[in-house]
């Protein structure tokens, strides 16, 4: 299996530790950039010989979530046979954070960011969990590579959650 991984600004540490954890499981990993626009560029750069395209966000807004699950991006990845897995890096969110934000996101409201061009009609996402479920999202969320790997191996947060109830 081959995985392409990159990160939004601020998540280089998690990107590198997750890449190492994947490699320790025998997975071939291409480590891409850590940059605020790497995720968008690499939707187009990832090739069909990769099983997963993982992009790590050090937070989220309505635009990044809508971008990932837009028809344009989903059709592009489907044509390549690549599965998108978003990782929400919660390491920087720990202080003052409620437990559900580690991955459940129930009732969590995502606001529209200043540079968001994917949310013109609906600027905010009222309930992030519902939006992710409605879009069959495969995502992981946690403060470290070990938590992310557990979720990755389960098939994403929703599948991991079922195993831990």
N, C-alpha and C positions, 0 to 999 in steps of 0.2 A: 504494500500500500504506500502511496505517496501523498504527502500533505504539503500544501503551500500555506505559509503563515506570515502575517505581517501585523503591524500594530499602529494604532492612532498615537499621536504624540503623548508621551508620559508613560507608556506601557512597555518600554523596551525590556525592563527587568523580567516581567511576566512572560513576554514573548520568548526570551532566551531560555528561561527555566522551563517553559512548556515545550519548546523545541527539544531541549535535552531529554525531558521525560518521554516524549514521543519516540525519540531515537533509541532510548533505553528499552522500549517495547518492540524494537525492530522495525519501526516505521521510518521510511525515507522522508526527510523534511527539507524543503527549500525555505530558507529564512529570508524573507523580503524586508523591505524598509520599515522603519518606524517614522511615520510622518503623518501630518493631519490629512493628507489626501491619498495616502498609499492604498487605503481600502478601495476607493473608487477606481483608481488606475488599474489595480490588480484584478478587479472583476474582469477586465478586458485582457489582461496579460496572462492569467492562469490558463494552462493548456489542458486538453482533454485527458492527458495521462495522469492527472491528479485525481484522487478520490474525494478529498476534502480541500476546501478553501476556508481557512480560518483567519478571521480578522479580529483583533483585540481592541476593544474600546475602553478607555479609562473613565468612562461615564457614558451617559447617553442622553440624546434629545430626540424629539419626534422625527426630525429629519434623517438622522442616521438609521433609525429603525425603519422608517418608510423607504429610504433608499435601498436598503438590503432586501426588502420584500416588495419592491416595485416590480411591475410586470417586465420592464426593461431588463433589470438585473436577473430576475428569476428565469426569464426565457433564455437569456444569454448563458447562464450556468447550466440550465437544463439541456440546451443544445450541445454543450461540451461534456455533459455527463458528470459534472462536478457538483458535489453537495456543499452548500454553504453552512458553516457553523460559526456563529458569532460568539465571541467570548467577552463578557462584561467583567473587566478588571475592577474588583471592588476593594482592592488593597487601600486605595486612597479614600474610600467612602466610610471607613470603619468608625471614625469618631462621630458620635451622635446618630448613628444609623440604626434604623429598626431592622430586626432580623429578616423580615421578608425580602428586603432588598438584596439578600445574598442570592436570590434566584427566583423566588416566588413572584415578586412584583405585583401582587394583588393590590388593587386600589392605588397603585403608584401612578401619579400623573406626570407625563413627559411633556415638557414645554418645547416650543419651537425655538431653535437657535437662530442667531442673527444671520448666519450664512446658509440657512436651510432653503433649498429650492425644490424639495420634494413634498412639502406640506402646504402648498398654496391654498387649497380648498379647506383643509382641516388643520389648523395650525398646531393643535396639541393632540396628544393621545391621552384620553381620560383614564384608561386602565391598561397599563402596559401588558400585564399577564393575558388579558382577554385578546388584545391585539396580536400578541405572539402566538397564542393558541389558534386564533382565527386564521393565521397565516402559516400554520404548520411549521413554525420556527423550530429549528434545532439550534439550541444555544446552551452555553454554559456560563455560570457566574460564580465567582468566588475570589477569596483573597490570595490564593496561592496555587501553584501548579498541581499539587496533589489533589486538591478539591476539584480543579478543572479536569484532571485526568480521570477521576472517578466518574464524573458526569459524561465525559467524552466516551469512555468505554461502555457506559450504559446506553448511549445513543442520544445524549443531550439531557438538559435539566429535567424536562417533564418525565422522561423514562426513569432517570435516577430518583426523582421524587417518589414515583410509584413504588420503587424498591425500598424506600425508607419510611414508608407509612405504616 
